[in-house]
Amino acid sequence: MTDATAPDARTDAAAAGTVRVWDPLIRVFHWGLVAAVATAWLTADEIQPVHEFAGYAVAGLLALRPIWGLVGSRYARFGQFLKGPRETLAYLGDITRGRERRYLGHNPAGAAMIVALLVTLSGTAFTGWLMEDEARVAMLPALVAPAWADDDRHEYGERGEVEGPLKEIHETLANLVLLLAALHVAGVGLASLRHHENLARAMVTGDKRRPEPGDIA
């Protein structure tokens, strides 16, 4: 499959000493997910219809990402940036020694963070969906559903959402998302300083500085 980047965009980027890395869909996915998660967090327990809408937006974006991770442009594909534990740990060790190499796409630590965020956000969206209808809890596997089968351990609010262990899991996952997001922002800031490029801006424009000797493209 060919890269989705338009020829004129590639030409302009090359003329400016940059190269197109992030395609439009990846950029929309990234900032759309940021907006949806922020909206869901700010409206939790306050504006429930907006909170639910934001949750469905998160779920929709999460459903799209694996597809694009298989058939999307080069740097969007999981096969391009996912690394094994050994390489990821080696990269983290290089960071502590201040000698990590620059990656044109996601570096190994960033790739691991992406997986962690996708998994945690999926769990948050799924538990939120379950909480909206008592009947949905019955859809859980037989080994899991009994945890909420005891009436003494949970109850349903006026709107029918589950309150109790399932809600606690949902809120714990949501808090974990915030922690991971904070670590992600810190990692982006560190990499931006170390490699002298604004990675947040690159996720807006799609362009990064062309690879130099020693960089991994």
C-alpha positions as CSV (number, residue, x, y, z in Angstrom):
1,M,0.0,0.0,0.0
2,T,1.4,3.4,-0.9
3,D,2.0,6.2,1.6
4,A,-1.0,8.4,2.0
5,T,1.1,11.6,2.0
6,A,0.4,13.9,-1.0
7,P,3.3,14.5,-3.4
8,D,3.2,18.3,-3.0
9,A,3.4,17.9,0.8
10,R,6.4,15.7,0.5
11,T,8.1,18.1,-1.9
12,D,7.5,21.1,0.5
13,A,8.8,19.1,3.4
14,A,11.9,18.0,1.6
15,A,12.6,21.6,0.6
16,A,12.4,22.7,4.2
17,G,14.8,20.0,5.4
18,T,12.0,17.9,6.9
19,V,10.3,14.7,6.0
20,R,6.6,13.7,6.4
21,V,6.3,11.1,9.2
22,W,2.8,11.3,10.6
23,D,-0.1,10.9,8.1
24,P,-3.3,12.9,8.5
25,L,-5.2,10.0,10.0
26,I,-2.6,9.4,12.7
27,R,-2.7,13.1,13.6
28,V,-6.5,13.2,13.8
29,F,-6.5,10.0,15.9
30,H,-3.9,11.5,18.3
31,W,-5.5,14.8,18.9
32,G,-9.0,13.4,18.7
33,L,-8.2,11.0,21.5
34,V,-6.6,13.7,23.6
35,A,-9.8,15.8,23.2
36,A,-12.1,12.9,23.9
37,V,-10.3,11.7,27.0
38,A,-10.0,15.2,28.4
39,T,-13.8,15.7,27.8
40,A,-14.6,12.4,29.4
41,W,-12.5,13.3,32.5
42,L,-13.8,16.8,32.9
43,T,-17.5,15.7,32.6
44,A,-17.3,12.5,34.8
45,D,-20.1,12.5,37.4
46,E,-21.1,16.0,36.2
47,I,-22.5,16.0,32.7
48,Q,-23.2,12.3,32.1
49,P,-24.5,12.6,28.5
50,V,-21.4,14.4,27.4
51,H,-19.3,11.9,29.4
52,E,-20.9,9.0,27.6
53,F,-20.5,10.6,24.2
54,A,-16.8,11.2,24.9
55,G,-16.5,7.6,25.9
56,Y,-18.0,6.3,22.7
57,A,-15.7,8.7,20.8
58,V,-12.7,7.1,22.6
59,A,-14.0,3.6,21.8
60,G,-14.5,4.5,18.1
61,L,-11.0,5.9,17.8
62,L,-9.5,2.8,19.6
63,A,-11.3,0.5,17.1
64,L,-9.8,2.4,14.2
65,R,-6.2,2.4,15.4
66,P,-5.5,-1.4,15.1
67,I,-6.7,-1.3,11.5
68,W,-4.5,1.6,10.6
69,G,-1.7,-0.1,12.5
70,L,-1.8,-2.9,9.9
71,V,-2.6,-1.1,6.7
72,G,-1.6,2.5,7.3
73,S,1.4,4.5,6.3
74,R,4.9,3.4,7.2
75,Y,5.3,5.0,10.6
76,A,1.7,4.3,11.6
77,R,2.2,0.5,11.3
78,F,2.8,-1.5,14.5
79,G,5.3,-3.7,12.7
80,Q,7.5,-0.6,12.1
81,F,7.7,0.6,15.7
82,L,6.9,-2.1,18.1
83,K,10.0,-3.6,19.7
84,G,10.6,-6.5,22.1
85,P,11.3,-6.1,25.9
86,R,15.0,-6.4,25.5
87,E,15.3,-3.6,22.9
88,T,12.9,-1.4,24.9
89,L,14.8,-1.9,28.2
90,A,18.1,-1.2,26.3
91,Y,16.7,2.0,25.0
92,L,15.5,3.1,28.5
93,G,19.0,2.3,29.8
94,D,20.5,4.5,27.0
95,I,18.2,7.3,28.2
96,T,19.5,7.2,31.7
97,R,23.0,7.5,30.2
98,G,22.0,10.3,27.9
99,R,23.0,8.4,24.7
100,E,19.7,7.3,23.2
101,R,19.5,7.4,19.5
102,R,16.9,9.5,17.6
103,Y,14.1,7.6,16.0
104,L,12.2,9.2,13.1
105,G,9.1,7.4,14.1
106,H,8.2,6.1,17.6
107,N,11.1,5.2,19.7
108,P,10.9,1.9,21.7
109,A,9.8,3.6,24.9
110,G,7.1,5.6,23.1
111,A,5.9,2.4,21.4
112,A,5.6,0.7,24.8
113,M,3.6,3.7,26.1
114,I,1.3,3.6,23.1
115,V,0.5,-0.1,23.8
116,A,-0.1,0.7,27.5
117,L,-2.4,3.6,26.7
118,L,-4.4,1.7,24.1
119,V,-4.9,-1.3,26.5
120,T,-5.8,0.9,29.5
121,L,-8.1,3.1,27.5
122,S,-9.8,0.1,26.0
123,G,-10.5,-1.3,29.5
124,T,-11.8,2.1,30.7
125,A,-14.1,2.4,27.7
126,F,-15.4,-1.2,28.1
127,T,-16.1,-0.9,31.8
128,G,-17.8,2.4,31.2
129,W,-20.0,0.8,28.6
130,L,-20.9,-2.1,31.0
131,M,-21.9,0.3,33.7
132,E,-24.6,1.9,31.5
133,D,-26.9,-1.2,31.6
134,E,-27.4,-3.8,34.2
135,A,-27.9,-6.5,31.5
136,R,-24.5,-5.9,30.1
137,V,-22.8,-7.2,33.2
138,A,-24.3,-10.6,32.5
139,M,-22.3,-10.6,29.2
140,L,-19.1,-11.0,31.2
141,P,-17.4,-14.4,31.2
142,A,-18.7,-16.8,33.8
143,L,-15.5,-16.6,35.8
144,V,-15.8,-12.8,36.0
145,A,-19.5,-12.1,36.4
146,P,-19.8,-13.7,39.9
147,A,-17.7,-10.8,41.2
148,W,-20.8,-8.6,40.7
149,A,-23.4,-11.2,41.4
150,D,-23.8,-10.5,45.1
151,D,-26.4,-7.8,45.7
152,D,-24.5,-6.8,48.8
153,R,-21.5,-5.9,46.7
154,H,-23.1,-3.6,44.2
155,E,-26.2,-1.6,43.4
156,Y,-27.6,0.3,40.5
157,G,-28.1,4.0,40.5
158,E,-31.2,5.9,39.3
159,R,-30.0,5.7,35.7
160,G,-29.3,2.0,36.0
161,E,-25.4,2.2,36.0
162,V,-23.5,-0.1,38.2
163,E,-22.0,1.2,41.4
164,G,-19.5,-0.8,43.3
165,P,-16.5,-3.0,42.2
166,L,-17.1,-2.4,38.5
167,K,-17.3,1.4,39.0
168,E,-14.1,1.2,41.1
169,I,-12.3,-0.6,38.3
170,H,-13.5,1.9,35.8
171,E,-12.3,4.8,37.9
172,T,-8.9,3.1,38.7
173,L,-8.3,2.6,34.9
174,A,-9.3,6.2,34.3
175,N,-6.7,7.3,36.8
176,L,-4.1,5.0,35.3
177,V,-4.8,6.6,31.9
178,L,-4.0,10.0,33.4
179,L,-0.8,8.7,35.0
180,L,0.3,7.1,31.7
181,A,-0.6,10.3,29.8
182,A,1.5,12.4,32.2
183,L,4.5,10.0,31.7
184,H,3.9,10.2,27.9
185,V,4.0,14.0,27.9
186,A,7.1,13.9,30.1
187,G,8.8,11.5,27.6
188,V,7.8,13.7,24.7
189,G,9.3,16.7,26.4
190,L,12.5,14.9,27.2
191,A,13.0,13.6,23.7
192,S,12.2,17.0,22.3
193,L,15.0,18.5,24.4
194,R,17.5,15.8,23.8
195,H,17.0,15.7,20.0
196,H,16.3,19.5,19.6
197,E,12.9,19.1,17.9
198,N,9.4,19.9,18.9
199,L,7.6,16.5,18.8
200,A,4.2,18.0,19.7
201,R,4.4,20.3,16.8
202,A,5.5,17.4,14.6
203,M,2.2,15.7,15.5
204,V,0.4,18.7,14.3
205,T,2.3,19.3,11.0
206,G,3.2,15.7,10.4
207,D,6.8,16.7,9.6
208,K,10.1,16.0,11.4
209,R,13.7,16.9,10.8
210,R,15.2,14.7,8.1
211,P,17.3,11.7,9.5
212,E,20.9,12.4,10.2
213,P,23.8,10.0,10.6
214,G,23.1,7.8,13.6
215,D,19.4,8.3,13.5
216,I,17.0,5.3,13.0
217,A,14.6,5.9,10.2
